[in-house]
Amino acid sequence: MKLMPILTAILVTAFLFLLVFHRDTLLAFAQSESAPETETVVETAEPARTVSVVAMTSTAQTIDSAVIMRGRTEAARQVDVRAETTGQVVSDPLRKGSFVNAGDIMCELDPGTRASRLAEARARLGEAEGRVPEAQAAVVEAQARVREADINVNAARQLSEDGFASETRLVSAEATREAALAGVQRANSGVISAQAGIELAQAAVQAAEKEIENLTITAPFSGLLETDTAELGSLLQPGAACATIIQLDPIKLVGFVPEIDVNKVTVGAMAGARLASGAEVAGRVTFLSRSADETTRTFRVEIEVPNADLAIRDGQTAEIIVASDGQKAHLLRQSSLTLNNDGALGIRVVTPENTAQFLPVTLLRDTVDGVWVAGLPETVDVIIIGQEYVIDGVAIAPTFQEVDG
């Protein structure tokens, strides 16, 4: 019979099974069998296992903490130029899109009888000015009569005291003096009235001149016509629009920054923008709102940009970036980020004792080259492979990789 080879195969198979899958138990059994009964067996602790990881040394760099927002372009100024008086348009219209300089005529109205009204007002001014010398002469005459009355009163009083004139003569002289004083007051009132007449006539002249001046409607600043000017022959009333003019040089970029980033924006800071057309522009922050929008809780930011060729239009969409003070940050692979048991975002690093440690980070910016994070020391050894298999205090065997790039 071939029983022995079968038993031998079974024993060998059992031994190999114990040797492979229960090696520690087999060795412990063998050592316990060979040890003397009187000898005390001393159990030794199994040495701690180390975890192999891949790490990379990262050094902090200074980056600008730019604030990115979406916005639009906006004309520096836009005004609806309106008529201030009534009149029929007698000038040919300017078409929208035309460029006008400050002071150029946009609409001209028919003067009508305004020139004759001005001439009449100037004539009345001359008449009023002629009354002043007459009134002043009346004052001089009245003052002379007062002096004459004073002399007569003194003479009558002296004669009355000496008995050469009656008391009635003295009273008559004093009455004449009072009448002369009243004449002086009337003459002074005449001067004041004549001067008031001059001022009234001057006001009438100025009103007539202003009325004629309002017949010519000019551009308040240089810019483009957004609408046609009023058509020839149309009647304009006070408040009626002549045209709309906008100023595009310089032009404004208007964005809205969230309250979490508002302290990063300062007036005078450099800023740039990419328009929807692909054009890139640059300028400086000229305004930062002190009051937040009640609905969005954002703050208005205005940036002034040169636009000499008028290539930038009003109302274009723009992606705006405003420069801010730089800060230290590390550029890391996004895959190196992890979460701790509390859900905090961070990384695991290699300590000087070759153990793992979790450090929280603040995410600043996501780029194609990686993520910029803050909150770390100047230099750290970041675990980039194997960070998910270790916790704080676990012994590790790091293999360092060269920094990318």
C-alpha contacts under 8 A as a table, 3 or more apart, distances in Angstrom:
res1	aa1	res2	aa2	distance
2	K	5	P	6.01
2	K	6	I	6.88
3	L	6	I	5.30
3	L	7	L	6.33
4	M	7	L	5.13
4	M	8	T	6.04
5	P	8	T	4.99
5	P	9	A	6.11
6	I	9	A	5.17
6	I	10	I	6.29
7	L	10	I	5.05
7	L	11	L	6.19
8	T	11	L	5.17
8	T	12	V	6.14
9	A	12	V	5.15
9	A	13	T	6.07
10	I	13	T	5.14
10	I	14	A	6.19
11	L	14	A	5.10
11	L	15	F	6.12
12	V	15	F	5.08
12	V	16	L	6.15
13	T	16	L	5.19
13	T	17	F	6.15
14	A	17	F	5.07
14	A	18	L	6.25
15	F	18	L	5.17
15	F	19	L	5.98
16	L	19	L	4.89
16	L	20	V	6.02
17	F	20	V	5.32
17	F	21	F	5.87
17	F	22	H	7.38
18	L	21	F	5.47
18	L	22	H	4.75
18	L	23	R	6.05
18	L	26	L	6.80
19	L	22	H	5.79
19	L	23	R	4.67
19	L	26	L	7.00
20	V	23	R	5.78
22	H	25	T	5.41
22	H	26	L	6.22
23	R	26	L	5.14
23	R	27	L	6.17
24	D	27	L	5.26
24	D	28	A	6.15
25	T	28	A	5.15
25	T	29	F	6.13
26	L	29	F	5.09
26	L	30	A	6.19
27	L	30	A	5.06
27	L	31	Q	6.15
28	A	31	Q	5.16
28	A	32	S	6.13
29	F	32	S	5.16
29	F	33	E	6.25
30	A	33	E	5.22
30	A	34	S	6.39
31	Q	34	S	5.27
31	Q	35	A	6.20
32	S	35	A	5.39
35	A	39	E	6.92
36	P	39	E	5.38
37	E	40	T	7.89
48	A	395	A	7.85
49	R	395	A	7.31
50	T	394	V	7.51
50	T	395	A	5.03
50	T	396	I	4.86
50	T	397	A	6.10
51	V	390	V	7.57
51	V	394	V	7.81
51	V	395	A	6.48
51	V	396	I	4.55
51	V	397	A	5.81
52	S	386	G	7.45
52	S	396	I	5.69
52	S	397	A	4.63
52	S	398	P	5.85
52	S	399	T	7.45
53	V	383	I	6.75
53	V	384	I	7.81
53	V	385	I	5.75
53	V	386	G	5.02
53	V	387	Q	7.30
53	V	396	I	6.69
53	V	397	A	6.16
53	V	398	P	4.88
53	V	399	T	6.21
54	V	383	I	5.83
54	V	384	I	5.86
54	V	385	I	4.97
54	V	386	G	6.74
54	V	398	P	5.45
54	V	399	T	4.75
54	V	400	F	5.80
54	V	401	Q	6.85
55	A	349	V	7.84
55	A	350	V	7.58
55	A	381	D	6.15
55	A	382	V	5.29
55	A	383	I	4.11
55	A	384	I	5.34
55	A	385	I	6.88
55	A	398	P	6.04
55	A	399	T	5.96
55	A	400	F	4.80
55	A	401	Q	6.11
56	M	381	D	5.46
56	M	382	V	5.25
56	M	383	I	6.43
56	M	384	I	6.78
56	M	400	F	5.41
56	M	401	Q	5.21
56	M	402	E	6.56
56	M	403	V	6.45
57	T	379	T	7.06
57	T	380	V	5.77
57	T	381	D	4.32
57	T	382	V	6.12
57	T	400	F	7.54
57	T	401	Q	7.89
57	T	402	E	7.84
57	T	403	V	7.02
58	S	330	H	6.73
58	S	331	L	7.70
58	S	332	L	7.79
58	S	379	T	5.70
58	S	380	V	5.46
58	S	381	D	6.22
58	S	382	V	6.88
58	S	403	V	7.52
59	T	330	H	6.51
59	T	378	E	5.84
59	T	379	T	4.53
59	T	380	V	6.73
60	A	328	K	5.73
60	A	329	A	5.08
60	A	330	H	4.76
60	A	331	L	7.77
60	A	377	P	7.67
60	A	378	E	5.20
60	A	379	T	6.37
61	Q	327	Q	7.94
61	Q	328	K	5.31
61	Q	329	A	5.39
61	Q	330	H	6.18
62	T	326	G	5.93
62	T	327	Q	5.22
62	T	328	K	4.52
62	T	329	A	6.26
63	I	326	G	5.04
63	I	327	Q	5.60
63	I	328	K	6.43
63	I	329	A	6.81
64	D	323	A	6.62
64	D	324	S	5.93
64	D	325	D	5.89
64	D	326	G	3.96
64	D	327	Q	6.46
65	S	264	K	7.80
65	S	323	A	6.70
65	S	324	S	5.14
65	S	325	D	6.10
65	S	326	G	5.50
65	S	327	Q	6.79
65	S	364	L	7.99
66	A	264	K	8.00
66	A	321	I	6.28
66	A	322	V	5.46
66	A	323	A	4.56
66	A	324	S	5.20
67	V	257	V	7.92
67	V	261	D	6.97
67	V	264	K	7.19
67	V	265	V	7.45
67	V	321	I	5.52
67	V	322	V	5.12
67	V	323	A	6.58
67	V	324	S	7.15
68	I	319	E	7.33
68	I	320	I	5.74
68	I	321	I	4.43
68	I	322	V	6.51
69	M	255	G	6.36
69	M	256	F	6.69
69	M	257	V	6.34
69	M	319	E	6.09
69	M	320	I	5.26
69	M	321	I	6.40
70	R	255	G	5.93
70	R	256	F	7.27
70	R	317	T	7.62
70	R	318	A	5.98
70	R	319	E	4.61
70	R	320	I	5.75
71	G	253	L	6.95
71	G	254	V	5.42
71	G	255	G	4.15
71	G	256	F	6.85
71	G	317	T	6.01
71	G	318	A	5.21
71	G	319	E	6.19
71	G	320	I	6.67
72	R	253	L	5.80
72	R	254	V	5.45
72	R	255	G	6.66
72	R	315	G	5.66
72	R	316	Q	5.28
72	R	317	T	4.38
72	R	318	A	5.06
72	R	319	E	7.98
73	T	251	I	7.05
73	T	252	K	5.69
73	T	253	L	4.54
73	T	254	V	6.07
73	T	312	I	7.82
73	T	313	R	7.06
73	T	314	D	5.38
73	T	315	G	4.89
73	T	316	Q	5.15
73	T	317	T	6.58
73	T	318	A	6.93
74	E	251	I	6.28
74	E	252	K	5.06
74	E	253	L	6.09
74	E	254	V	6.71
74	E	313	R	7.83
74	E	314	D	4.85
74	E	315	G	5.61
74	E	316	Q	7.87
75	A	78	Q	6.57
75	A	246	I	6.41
75	A	247	Q	5.78
75	A	248	L	5.16
75	A	251	I	5.31
75	A	252	K	6.06
75	A	313	R	7.89
75	A	314	D	5.44
76	A	246	I	7.57
76	A	247	Q	5.58
76	A	248	L	5.97
76	A	249	D	7.20
76	A	250	P	6.41
76	A	251	I	5.12
76	A	252	K	5.72
77	R	246	I	5.63
77	R	247	Q	5.12
77	R	248	L	7.56
78	Q	244	T	7.22
78	Q	245	I	5.80
78	Q	246	I	4.27
78	Q	247	Q	6.38
79	V	244	T	5.74
79	V	245	I	5.55
79	V	246	I	6.49
80	D	241	A	6.42
80	D	242	C	7.54
80	D	243	A	5.98
80	D	244	T	4.37
80	D	245	I	6.53
81	V	217	I	7.93
81	V	219	A	7.70
81	V	241	A	5.86
81	V	242	C	5.61
81	V	243	A	5.52
81	V	244	T	5.95
81	V	245	I	7.36
82	R	217	I	7.96
82	R	238	P	7.43
82	R	239	G	5.31
82	R	240	A	5.28
82	R	241	A	4.22
82	R	242	C	5.21
82	R	243	A	7.25
83	A	86	T	7.48
83	A	214	N	7.47
83	A	217	I	7.02
83	A	236	L	6.65
83	A	237	Q	6.65
83	A	238	P	5.15
83	A	239	G	5.31
83	A	240	A	5.50
83	A	241	A	6.37
83	A	242	C	6.50
84	E	214	N	6.17
84	E	237	Q	7.48
84	E	238	P	4.55
84	E	239	G	6.11
85	T	211	E	7.08
85	T	214	N	6.42
85	T	215	L	7.09
85	T	236	L	7.61
85	T	237	Q	6.12
85	T	238	P	4.75
86	T	235	L	7.33
86	T	236	L	5.58
86	T	237	Q	4.55
86	T	238	P	5.82
87	G	109	L	5.19
87	G	110	D	5.66
87	G	111	P	7.28
87	G	215	L	7.37
87	G	235	L	5.74
87	G	236	L	5.56
87	G	237	Q	6.87
88	Q	109	L	5.18
88	Q	110	D	5.36
88	Q	232	L	7.99
88	Q	233	G	5.74
88	Q	234	S	5.64
88	Q	235	L	4.34
88	Q	236	L	6.14
89	V	107	C	6.63
89	V	108	E	5.67
89	V	109	L	4.47
89	V	110	D	6.31
89	V	230	A	7.20
89	V	231	E	6.99
89	V	232	L	5.24
89	V	233	G	5.00
89	V	234	S	5.49
89	V	235	L	6.24
89	V	236	L	7.18
90	V	107	C	7.79
90	V	108	E	5.76
90	V	109	L	5.50
90	V	110	D	5.95
90	V	232	L	5.59
90	V	233	G	6.07
91	S	107	C	6.02
91	S	108	E	5.30
91	S	109	L	7.34
91	S	232	L	5.83
92	D	107	C	7.94
92	D	231	E	6.94
92	D	232	L	5.54
93	P	106	M	7.54
93	P	107	C	7.35
93	P	228	D	6.70
93	P	229	T	5.15
93	P	230	A	6.02
93	P	231	E	5.40
93	P	232	L	6.37
94	L	98	S	6.94
94	L	106	M	7.00
94	L	228	D	5.76
94	L	229	T	5.37
95	R	98	S	5.99
95	R	225	L	7.32
95	R	227	T	6.94
95	R	228	D	4.50
95	R	229	T	6.60
96	K	224	L	7.54
96	K	225	L	4.80
96	K	226	E	5.19
96	K	227	T	4.52
96	K	228	D	4.61
96	K	229	T	7.59
97	G	224	L	5.69
97	G	225	L	5.09
97	G	226	E	6.04
97	G	227	T	7.48
98	S	224	L	5.65
98	S	225	L	5.49
99	F	222	S	7.46
99	F	223	G	5.69
99	F	224	L	4.53
99	F	225	L	6.42
100	V	104	D	6.22
100	V	219	A	6.98
100	V	222	S	5.57
100	V	223	G	5.65
100	V	224	L	6.26
100	V	225	L	7.40
101	N	104	D	5.62
101	N	219	A	6.76
101	N	221	F	6.33
101	N	222	S	4.07
101	N	223	G	6.55
102	A	218	T	7.45
102	A	219	A	5.06
102	A	220	P	5.38
102	A	221	F	4.08
102	A	222	S	4.59
102	A	223	G	7.93
103	G	218	T	5.10
103	G	219	A	5.03
103	G	220	P	6.28
103	G	221	F	7.14
104	D	218	T	5.23
104	D	219	A	5.44
105	I	108	E	7.09
105	I	216	T	6.66
105	I	217	I	5.93
105	I	218	T	4.37
105	I	219	A	6.55
106	M	216	T	7.78
106	M	217	I	5.69
106	M	218	T	5.26
106	M	219	A	6.46
106	M	229	T	6.51
106	M	242	C	7.36
106	M	243	A	7.72
107	C	216	T	6.18
107	C	217	I	5.07
107	C	218	T	7.03
107	C	229	T	6.77
107	C	230	A	6.70
107	C	242	C	6.41
108	E	215	L	5.71
108	E	216	T	4.57
108	E	217	I	6.07
109	L	215	L	4.80
109	L	216	T	6.35
110	D	215	L	6.99
111	P	114	R	5.68
111	P	115	A	7.13
111	P	212	I	6.64
111	P	215	L	6.60
112	G	115	A	7.49
113	T	116	S	5.48
113	T	117	R	6.45
114	R	117	R	4.97
114	R	118	L	6.22
114	R	208	A	6.87
114	R	211	E	7.39
114	R	212	I	6.52
115	A	118	L	5.09
115	A	119	A	6.34
115	A	208	A	7.94
115	A	212	I	7.48
116	S	119	A	4.97
116	S	120	E	6.13
117	R	120	E	5.04
117	R	121	A	6.17
117	R	208	A	6.59
118	L	121	A	5.07
118	L	122	R	6.19
118	L	205	V	5.98
118	L	208	A	5.06
118	L	209	E	6.58
119	A	122	R	5.12
119	A	123	A	6.21
120	E	123	A	5.08
120	E	124	R	6.32
121	A	124	R	5.17
121	A	125	L	6.24
121	A	201	A	6.25
121	A	202	Q	7.76
121	A	204	A	5.66
121	A	205	V	5.05
121	A	208	A	7.46
122	R	125	L	4.93
122	R	126	G	6.35
122	R	201	A	7.20
122	R	202	Q	7.66
122	R	205	V	5.79
123	A	126	G	5.09
123	A	127	E	6.26
124	R	127	E	4.94
124	R	128	A	6.07
124	R	201	A	5.91
125	L	128	A	5.07
125	L	129	E	6.12
125	L	197	G	7.74
125	L	198	I	5.77
125	L	200	L	7.97
125	L	201	A	4.54
125	L	202	Q	6.07
125	L	205	V	7.68
126	G	129	E	5.06
126	G	130	G	6.23
127	E	130	G	5.09
127	E	131	R	6.60
128	A	131	R	5.32
128	A	132	V	7.04
128	A	194	A	6.15
128	A	195	Q	7.50
128	A	197	G	5.37
128	A	198	I	4.94
128	A	201	A	7.08
129	E	132	V	5.64
129	E	133	P	7.94
129	E	194	A	7.24
129	E	195	Q	7.49
129	E	197	G	7.82
129	E	198	I	5.69
130	G	133	P	6.29
130	G	134	E	7.19
131	R	134	E	5.22
131	R	135	A	6.15
131	R	194	A	5.65
132	V	135	A	5.11
132	V	136	Q	6.11
132	V	191	V	5.86
132	V	194	A	5.16
132	V	195	Q	6.48
133	P	136	Q	4.95
133	P	137	A	6.07
134	E	137	A	5.12
134	E	138	A	6.31
135	A	138	A	5.05
135	A	139	V	6.45
135	A	187	A	6.17
135	A	188	N	7.45
135	A	190	G	5.35
135	A	191	V	4.83
135	A	194	A	7.09
136	Q	139	V	5.09
136	Q	140	V	6.52
136	Q	187	A	7.23
136	Q	188	N	7.53
136	Q	190	G	7.94
136	Q	191	V	5.91
137	A	140	V	5.07
137	A	141	E	6.20
138	A	141	E	5.04
138	A	142	A	6.08
138	A	184	V	7.95
138	A	187	A	5.40
139	V	142	A	5.09
139	V	143	Q	6.15
139	V	183	G	7.92
139	V	184	V	5.62
139	V	187	A	4.59
139	V	188	N	5.97
139	V	191	V	7.98
140	V	143	Q	5.13
140	V	144	A	6.27
141	E	144	A	5.10
141	E	145	R	6.39
142	A	145	R	5.12
142	A	146	V	6.36
142	A	180	A	6.14
142	A	181	L	7.33
142	A	183	G	5.40
142	A	184	V	4.73
142	A	187	A	6.95
143	Q	146	V	5.01
143	Q	147	R	6.42
143	Q	180	A	7.39
143	Q	181	L	7.51
143	Q	184	V	5.87
144	A	147	R	5.12
144	A	148	E	6.24
145	R	148	E	4.98
145	R	149	A	6.03
145	R	177	R	7.79
145	R	180	A	5.56
146	V	149	A	5.04
146	V	150	D	6.14
146	V	177	R	5.81
146	V	180	A	4.84
146	V	181	L	5.89
146	V	184	V	7.89
147	R	150	D	5.03
147	R	151	I	6.44
148	E	151	I	5.20
148	E	152	N	6.39
149	A	152	N	5.06
149	A	153	V	6.09
149	A	173	A	6.63
149	A	174	E	7.36
149	A	176	T	6.14
149	A	177	R	4.56
149	A	180	A	7.08
150	D	153	V	5.16
150	D	154	N	6.26
150	D	174	E	7.99
150	D	177	R	6.29
151	I	154	N	5.22
151	I	155	A	6.21
152	N	155	A	5.11
152	N	156	A	6.02
152	N	173	A	5.93
153	V	156	A	5.15
153	V	157	R	6.02
153	V	170	L	6.30
153	V	173	A	5.00
153	V	174	E	5.67
153	V	177	R	7.49
154	N	157	R	5.14
154	N	158	Q	6.20
155	A	158	Q	5.15
155	A	159	L	6.20
156	A	159	L	5.18
156	A	160	S	5.93
156	A	165	A	6.89
156	A	169	R	6.42
156	A	170	L	4.92
156	A	173	A	7.00
157	R	160	S	5.06
157	R	161	E	6.18
157	R	170	L	5.82
158	Q	161	E	5.20
158	Q	162	D	6.33
159	L	162	D	5.06
159	L	163	G	6.02
159	L	164	F	4.95
159	L	165	A	5.16
160	S	163	G	5.04
160	S	164	F	5.86
160	S	165	A	4.70
160	S	166	S	5.78
160	S	167	E	6.17
160	S	170	L	7.13
161	E	164	F	7.70
162	D	165	A	7.78
163	G	166	S	7.25
165	A	169	R	6.74
165	A	170	L	8.00
166	S	169	R	5.63
166	S	170	L	7.15
167	E	170	L	5.27
167	E	171	V	6.46
168	T	171	V	5.15
168	T	172	S	6.20
169	R	172	S	5.10
169	R	173	A	6.25
170	L	173	A	5.13
170	L	174	E	6.29
171	V	174	E	5.15
171	V	175	A	6.18
172	S	175	A	5.07
172	S	176	T	6.24
173	A	176	T	5.09
173	A	177	R	6.35
174	E	177	R	5.00
174	E	178	E	6.36
175	A	178	E	5.13
175	A	179	A	6.30
176	T	179	A	5.10
176	T	180	A	6.26
177	R	180	A	4.98
177	R	181	L	6.34
178	E	181	L	5.11
178	E	182	A	6.30
179	A	182	A	5.07
179	A	183	G	6.22
180	A	183	G	4.93
180	A	184	V	6.47
181	L	184	V	5.11
181	L	185	Q	6.56
182	A	185	Q	5.13
182	A	186	R	6.30
183	G	186	R	5.06
183	G	187	A	6.12
184	V	187	A	5.03
184	V	188	N	6.19
185	Q	188	N	5.10
185	Q	189	S	6.19
186	R	189	S	5.04
186	R	190	G	6.18
187	A	190	G	4.93
187	A	191	V	6.44
188	N	191	V	5.08
188	N	192	I	6.36
189	S	192	I	5.04
189	S	193	S	6.03
190	G	193	S	5.00
190	G	194	A	6.05
191	V	194	A	5.05
191	V	195	Q	6.20
192	I	195	Q	5.13
192	I	196	A	6.16
193	S	196	A	5.02
193	S	197	G	6.12
194	A	197	G	4.97
194	A	198	I	6.39
195	Q	198	I	5.02
195	Q	199	E	6.44
196	A	199	E	5.08
196	A	200	L	6.12
197	G	200	L	5.04
197	G	201	A	6.07
198	I	201	A	5.10
198	I	202	Q	6.05
199	E	202	Q	4.98
199	E	203	A	6.16
200	L	203	A	5.14
200	L	204	A	6.33
201	A	204	A	5.01
201	A	205	V	6.23
202	Q	205	V	5.02
202	Q	206	Q	6.18
203	A	206	Q	5.08
203	A	207	A	6.08
204	A	207	A	5.10
204	A	208	A	6.18
205	V	208	A	5.14
205	V	209	E	6.12
206	Q	209	E	5.00
206	Q	210	K	5.99
207	A	210	K	5.08
207	A	211	E	6.06
208	A	211	E	5.04
208	A	212	I	6.35
209	E	212	I	5.16
209	E	213	E	6.10
210	K	213	E	4.79
210	K	214	N	6.09
211	E	214	N	5.20
211	E	215	L	6.77
212	I	215	L	5.32
212	I	216	T	7.73
213	E	216	T	5.98
214	N	217	I	6.43
217	I	242	C	7.82
219	A	222	S	6.96
219	A	245	I	7.83
221	F	247	Q	7.63
222	S	247	Q	6.62
223	G	245	I	6.16
223	G	246	I	5.36
223	G	247	Q	4.47
223	G	248	L	6.75
223	G	249	D	7.94
224	L	245	I	5.54
224	L	246	I	5.43
224	L	247	Q	6.47
224	L	248	L	7.76
225	L	228	D	6.91
225	L	243	A	7.05
225	L	244	T	5.88
225	L	245	I	4.54
225	L	246	I	6.53
226	E	243	A	7.47
226	E	244	T	5.32
226	E	245	I	5.55
226	E	246	I	6.67
227	T	243	A	5.65
227	T	244	T	5.53
227	T	245	I	7.53
228	D	231	E	7.95
228	D	243	A	6.07
228	D	244	T	7.92
229	T	242	C	5.29
229	T	243	A	4.64
229	T	244	T	7.92
230	A	234	S	6.88
230	A	241	A	7.50
230	A	242	C	5.05
230	A	243	A	6.68
231	E	234	S	5.72
236	L	240	A	5.67
236	L	241	A	7.86
237	Q	240	A	5.40
241	A	244	T	7.72
247	Q	250	P	7.44
247	Q	251	I	7.50
248	L	251	I	4.87
248	L	307	N	6.64
248	L	310	L	6.32
248	L	312	I	7.67
248	L	313	R	7.34
248	L	314	D	7.40
249	D	305	V	7.95
249	D	306	P	6.02
249	D	307	N	4.76
249	D	308	A	5.74
249	D	310	L	6.70
250	P	304	E	6.40
250	P	305	V	5.59
250	P	306	P	4.61
250	P	307	N	5.25
250	P	308	A	7.25
251	I	304	E	5.93
251	I	305	V	5.41
251	I	306	P	6.40
251	I	307	N	6.22
251	I	312	I	7.70
251	I	314	D	7.97
252	K	302	E	6.23
252	K	303	I	5.42
252	K	304	E	4.76
252	K	305	V	6.06
253	L	301	V	8.00
253	L	302	E	5.60
253	L	303	I	4.92
253	L	304	E	6.47
253	L	305	V	7.25
253	L	318	A	7.73
253	L	320	I	7.97
254	V	300	R	6.97
254	V	301	V	5.70
254	V	302	E	4.74
254	V	303	I	6.56
255	G	300	R	5.91
255	G	301	V	5.17
255	G	302	E	6.63
255	G	320	I	7.16
256	F	298	T	5.60
256	F	299	F	5.21
256	F	300	R	4.65
256	F	301	V	5.83
257	V	261	D	6.53
257	V	262	V	6.04
257	V	298	T	5.38
257	V	299	F	5.27
257	V	300	R	6.63
257	V	301	V	7.00
258	P	261	D	5.65
258	P	262	V	6.20
258	P	297	R	6.75
258	P	298	T	4.56
258	P	299	F	6.47
259	E	262	V	5.02
259	E	263	N	7.85
259	E	292	A	8.00
259	E	297	R	6.69
259	E	298	T	5.78
259	E	299	F	6.95
260	I	263	N	7.55
261	D	264	K	5.48
261	D	265	V	7.31
262	V	265	V	5.62
262	V	299	F	7.15
263	N	266	T	7.40
264	K	324	S	5.77
264	K	325	D	7.54
265	V	269	A	7.20
265	V	288	L	7.78
265	V	322	V	6.96
265	V	323	A	7.64
265	V	324	S	6.46
266	T	269	A	5.69
266	T	285	V	7.18
266	T	288	L	7.30
266	T	324	S	7.93
267	V	284	R	7.71
267	V	285	V	5.04
267	V	286	T	5.50
267	V	287	F	6.01
267	V	288	L	6.53
268	G	284	R	5.44
268	G	285	V	4.92
268	G	286	T	6.07
269	A	284	R	5.50
269	A	285	V	5.44
269	A	322	V	6.99
269	A	323	A	6.34
269	A	324	S	7.29
270	M	282	A	7.54
270	M	283	G	6.06
270	M	284	R	4.64
270	M	285	V	6.57
270	M	322	V	6.23
270	M	323	A	5.68
271	A	282	A	5.76
271	A	283	G	5.41
271	A	284	R	5.42
271	A	285	V	6.67
271	A	303	I	7.23
271	A	320	I	7.24
271	A	321	I	5.72
271	A	322	V	4.30
271	A	323	A	5.89
272	G	280	E	7.21
272	G	281	V	5.60
272	G	282	A	4.12
272	G	283	G	6.16
272	G	320	I	5.88
272	G	321	I	5.46
272	G	322	V	6.55
273	A	280	E	5.68
273	A	281	V	5.43
273	A	282	A	6.39
273	A	318	A	6.07
273	A	319	E	5.34
273	A	320	I	4.27
273	A	321	I	6.04
274	R	278	G	6.05
274	R	279	A	5.79
274	R	280	E	4.52
274	R	281	V	6.61
274	R	318	A	5.57
274	R	319	E	5.25
274	R	320	I	6.67
275	L	278	G	5.27
275	L	279	A	5.35
275	L	280	E	6.29
275	L	281	V	7.98
275	L	316	Q	6.91
275	L	317	T	5.94
275	L	318	A	4.33
275	L	319	E	6.41
276	A	279	A	7.45
276	A	316	Q	6.94
276	A	317	T	5.58
276	A	318	A	5.97
276	A	319	E	7.97
281	V	305	V	7.05
282	A	305	V	6.14
283	G	303	I	6.24
283	G	304	E	5.56
283	G	305	V	4.68
283	G	306	P	7.31
284	R	303	I	5.38
284	R	304	E	5.80
284	R	305	V	7.21
285	V	288	L	7.62
285	V	301	V	7.21
285	V	302	E	5.87
285	V	303	I	4.28
285	V	304	E	6.52
286	T	301	V	7.89
286	T	302	E	5.75
286	T	303	I	5.45
286	T	304	E	6.35
287	F	300	R	7.88
287	F	301	V	5.71
287	F	302	E	5.00
287	F	303	I	7.04
288	L	299	F	7.06
288	L	300	R	5.97
288	L	301	V	4.74
288	L	302	E	6.62
289	S	292	A	7.16
289	S	299	F	5.53
289	S	300	R	5.17
289	S	301	V	6.47
290	R	299	F	7.25
291	S	299	F	6.60
292	A	296	T	7.88
292	A	297	R	5.20
292	A	298	T	5.23
292	A	299	F	4.86
292	A	300	R	7.63
293	D	296	T	5.59
293	D	297	R	4.91
293	D	298	T	5.46
293	D	299	F	6.39
294	E	297	R	5.62
307	N	310	L	5.16
307	N	311	A	6.70
307	N	312	I	6.54
308	A	311	A	7.91
310	L	313	R	7.07
312	I	316	Q	7.70
313	R	316	Q	6.23
328	K	374	A	6.69
329	A	372	W	6.01
329	A	373	V	5.39
329	A	374	A	4.71
329	A	375	G	7.62
329	A	376	L	7.69
330	H	371	V	7.95
330	H	372	W	5.44
330	H	373	V	5.37
330	H	374	A	6.48
330	H	376	L	7.77
331	L	369	D	7.93
331	L	370	G	6.09
331	L	371	V	5.55
331	L	372	W	4.62
331	L	373	V	6.65
332	L	336	S	6.96
332	L	370	G	5.48
332	L	371	V	5.46
332	L	372	W	6.49
332	L	373	V	7.51
333	R	336	S	5.48
333	R	337	L	7.58
333	R	369	D	7.64
333	R	370	G	4.85
333	R	371	V	6.30
333	R	384	I	7.65
334	Q	337	L	5.79
334	Q	370	G	5.71
334	Q	371	V	5.86
335	S	338	T	7.84
335	S	384	I	7.12
336	S	347	I	6.38
336	S	382	V	7.66
336	S	383	I	6.82
336	S	384	I	4.77
336	S	385	I	7.27
336	S	387	Q	7.46
337	L	345	L	6.93
337	L	346	G	5.66
337	L	347	I	5.09
338	T	345	L	5.96
338	T	346	G	5.54
338	T	347	I	5.63
338	T	348	R	7.70
338	T	387	Q	7.65
338	T	388	E	7.32
339	L	342	D	7.61
339	L	343	G	5.29
339	L	344	A	5.35
339	L	345	L	4.84
339	L	346	G	6.03
339	L	347	I	7.65
340	N	343	G	5.28
340	N	344	A	5.59
340	N	345	L	6.99
340	N	346	G	7.47
340	N	358	F	7.37
341	N	344	A	7.54
344	A	360	P	6.65
345	L	360	P	5.79
345	L	361	V	6.23
345	L	362	T	7.68
346	G	358	F	6.77
346	G	359	L	5.47
346	G	360	P	3.98
346	G	361	V	4.79
346	G	362	T	7.81
347	I	358	F	5.75
347	I	359	L	5.50
347	I	360	P	6.49
347	I	361	V	7.24
347	I	382	V	6.97
347	I	383	I	7.46
347	I	387	Q	7.85
348	R	356	A	6.27
348	R	357	Q	5.28
348	R	358	F	4.38
348	R	359	L	6.12
348	R	382	V	6.18
348	R	383	I	5.70
348	R	387	Q	6.03
349	V	356	A	5.74
349	V	357	Q	5.36
349	V	358	F	6.45
349	V	359	L	7.31
349	V	380	V	6.82
349	V	381	D	5.36
349	V	382	V	4.50
349	V	383	I	5.33
350	V	353	E	7.91
350	V	354	N	5.73
350	V	355	T	5.79
350	V	356	A	5.21
350	V	357	Q	6.56
350	V	380	V	7.79
350	V	381	D	5.44
350	V	382	V	6.54
350	V	383	I	6.77
350	V	396	I	7.93
350	V	398	P	7.55
351	T	354	N	5.20
351	T	355	T	5.37
351	T	356	A	6.27
351	T	357	Q	6.73
351	T	381	D	7.77
352	P	355	T	7.47
354	N	395	A	6.02
354	N	396	I	5.66
354	N	397	A	6.82
354	N	398	P	7.51
355	T	392	D	7.24
355	T	393	G	5.28
355	T	394	V	5.30
355	T	395	A	4.44
355	T	396	I	5.42
356	A	390	V	6.68
356	A	391	I	6.20
356	A	392	D	5.08
356	A	393	G	5.46
356	A	394	V	5.59
356	A	395	A	6.68
356	A	396	I	6.71
357	Q	391	I	6.86
357	Q	392	D	4.55
357	Q	393	G	6.50
358	F	391	I	7.52
358	F	392	D	6.30
359	L	376	L	7.37
360	P	375	G	7.12
360	P	376	L	7.84
361	V	373	V	6.04
361	V	374	A	5.69
361	V	375	G	5.14
361	V	376	L	6.67
362	T	373	V	5.36
362	T	374	A	5.07
362	T	375	G	6.07
363	L	366	D	7.98
363	L	371	V	7.26
363	L	372	W	6.30
363	L	373	V	4.59
363	L	374	A	6.58
364	L	371	V	7.48
364	L	372	W	5.43
364	L	373	V	5.36
364	L	374	A	6.89
365	R	371	V	5.80
365	R	372	W	5.17
365	R	373	V	7.27
366	D	370	G	6.29
366	D	371	V	4.55
366	D	372	W	6.44
367	T	370	G	5.27
367	T	371	V	5.85
367	T	372	W	7.82
373	V	376	L	7.95
376	L	379	T	7.87
376	L	380	V	7.49
377	P	380	V	6.38
383	I	386	G	6.89
383	I	387	Q	5.74
384	I	387	Q	6.55
386	G	389	Y	5.52
386	G	390	V	7.15
387	Q	390	V	5.75
388	E	391	I	7.97
390	V	394	V	6.16
391	I	394	V	5.84
